[in-house]
Amino acid sequence: METLLLSRIQFAANISFHILFPTITIALAWVLMFFKLRYNATGDAKWMDAYMFWVKVFALSFALGVVSGITMSFQFGTNWPGFMETVGNIAGPLLAYEVLTAFFLEAGFLGIMLFGASRVPGWLHTLATFLVAFGTTLSAFWILVLNSWMQTPVGYEVREGVIHAADWWAIVFNPSMPYRLMHMLLASALTVAFLIAGISAFRRLIGDRSAAVLTTLRFGLIAAAILIPVQIFVGDHHGLNTLKHQPQKVAAMEGNWQTGPGKPLLLFAIPDAELRENRFEIGIPHGASLILTHSWDGVVPGLDDYVAADGTVLHPPVFAVFWSFRVMVGMGLLMLLVSWAGVWLLRRHGAQDLPRPFLAGLVAMSCSGWIATLAGWYTTEIGRQPWLVTGLLTTKDAVSDVASGMVLGTLIAYLVVYGILLAAYVGAIFYLARKAARGETLPPEPRLGLQPAE
Amino acid sequence: MSDPAVWLPFTFAALMGLSILIYVVLDGFDLGVGLLFPFAEPAEHDRMIASIGPFWDANETWLVMAIGLMLVAFPLAHGTILTALYLPVAVMLVGLILRGVAFEFRAKAPSAHKPGWDRAFLGGSLMASLSQGFMLGLYIMGLQWTPLTVGFALLTAVFLTVAYSFIGATWLILKTDGVLQQKAVGWAQGGIWGVVLGMAAISLATPLVSRRIFDKWFGVPEILLLSPLPVISAGLIWLLWSRLQQLPAPNDRQAWLPFAVTIGLFVLGFLGMAYSFYPYVVPERITIYEAASAPESLWIILVGVIVVLPMILAYTALSYVVFRGKATRLDYALVEPLPPPDRR
């Protein structure tokens, strides 16, 4: 395989692995802050138990997020030098501000948040927890500004083939940024809500009857039930924003080849890039027109409009975008069903008497947020192809000329490491859950018979 | 110097250099502690980890800062440097991943897996240290891959790794006591040659590689003006060596000294290299002025740096103050543990 394809697979592997962990830590930091404040306010030990369990998951996820993120910053240079050479004047300051304002903030206060409660006054520990949570969210803000600018670039000018910033306000608040940021923050919150509900359900199933696990089970379910309709609403508006600014992406999401009115919403199809049509289509008549234009006979853009006269394809690969989008939406609808059923069951039976099959279903949904988030990112990132920065820089023009054998070798190394770490991560969370259910705490580390500081 | 196209690249080169230096010192001792794992008893591992646990994440952020500054300030250089260093960079990244996650997993995974994660911690630290030393050597050799340059890079890989284990040992002298501290003194005595040979190898090789660098050091009057650098370095090494014979001292006096002096040595070595390579960012090929981003973009970042850097330094200092003193068991607990008897 050639360097371009291998580099793309490598970047996809790295960023897919990376995003799993920020998706958890962004929202979980705020959840921990909430647990701590509830404990401060009520003095009820269950909130501290909840904090003590989830702070471990947080620390583990944070470490994985940090180290996999370092890989990303080097990938720009090792595999995609054309990116910074062309748009470095815009991407550079955005990345620099992420490091300066967010990375250092979260990393600087993480030590105090995790290990400092017995060494600093209570207000300082609360402040450290807040700053870590704020830092993770700020980090998401900067990186989504950059990603959104790559999707919908504005506020720039081209001088001698290099992009220069003309209007920073326009660059930061580019057209797709508010939608993408909201969509991602909600995705993080939903991922954490289902993770908390799923792991709490797991602890219930293996006989954990503690007050903390009932509280977190209720917390996860109610948070999910409130957030999922909001996410569907925001996602719909994000889609309309994409229709306005990147219609070729929407055409691929809908599997729509010819521009026209009254287009169906396809539930199933196998888009064929060779024939430039779908096979085995099953659709709801006029559905796509209705959703995208809010009118029965609205015109939906088609992929055929994005083929240049010389036959160059200027729209994304259809199959991957079409199906990623369906996986994301399908997972979202499943989340809606499960969380609303959960709240209904909570009202009917209470958290302590939820039916076992439902608890088992929640366990199965523990990682549903990850699946939806990845599918959503695949939709939007593959949907930007063949561009790296829409209309300004193609992906193939940015790749380095490193030998393909080297890219393949490092790709295999990364995949092996990521596979092991992912298995170890999921294993560790369930191990911690089993241990907590048995009422144990951290492994009995030897008390280091030492005098404290000073 | 009033022309922004001159002083902005210079400022950013200085900031990038500062970030690399801070990274090498701070993550140097983290990595060093990992490298010393096999020499300690498993029972001592927890305390070694506890000595770096609250800091390592922020320490590693300086690497992101350094690479970020190169990325944003010198976009033409970063592609050249990083594609030339493709393989060692990948080895370093996998090493940093293993090292960073082993921290967490060893405390949270089933205890039967703990020795495995301890090995991952050592292996990751070793991969990161060796590859950083290799990159240093190859950079000095002008980023060329020939048998000679690779041979030199392999040498610097070993020297830097030993030097990291040395600064790690001096950190443990500062942060531990009892048997572990005595062992750390022994490790430092056994590792000081890495610092000496590393500095010597770089000092000898750098002027030999480039006529320009040779003239910068051995011309007149430069040789007179620069002579304090090697003299001070030699003095610091002597000081280190003689103090290490007398540690640990009663009442833990001067336990901070080896670590502080080692920082001084790292700073001197770094200043020497910076003097040699200026104004080049890609040795003998691209200067910082040729590689720099547009002044407007550098301005935007500089404003952020001026506002934020003092805050970063302040809360980094806060973290070191909060976790000062000898390393104790790390604990997530929200409530204060029972006060020890000697606390007022």
Interface residues (C-beta under 8 A of the other chain):
Chain A: K36 Y39 M48 Y51 M52 V55 K56 A59 L60 F62 A63 L64 V66 V67 S68 G69 I70 T71 S73 F74 F76 G77 T78 P81 G82 M84 E85 G88 N89 I90 A91 G92 P93 L95 A96 Y97 V99 L100 T101 F103 F104 L105 A107 G108 F109 L110 G111 I112 L114 F115 G116 A117 S118 R119 V120 H125 V162 H164 A165 W168 S400 D401 V402 M406 T410 A413 Y414 V417 L421 A424 G427 A428 Y431 L432 L442 P443 E445 P446 R447 L448 L450 Q451 P452 A453 E454
Chain B: A43 D46 R47 A50 G53 P54 F55 D57 A58 E60 T61 L63 V64 M65 I67 G68 L69 M70 L71 V72 A73 P75 L76 H78 G79 T80 I81 L82 T83 L85 Y86 L87 V89 A90 L93 V94 L96 I97 L98 R99 G100 V101 F103 E104 F105 A107 K108 A109 P110 S111 D177 S293 A294 E296 S297 I300 I301 G304 V305 V308 L309 I312 Y315 T316 L318 S319 V322 F323 R324 G325 K326 A327 T328 R329 L330 D331 Y332 A333 L334 V335 E336 P337 P340 D342 R343
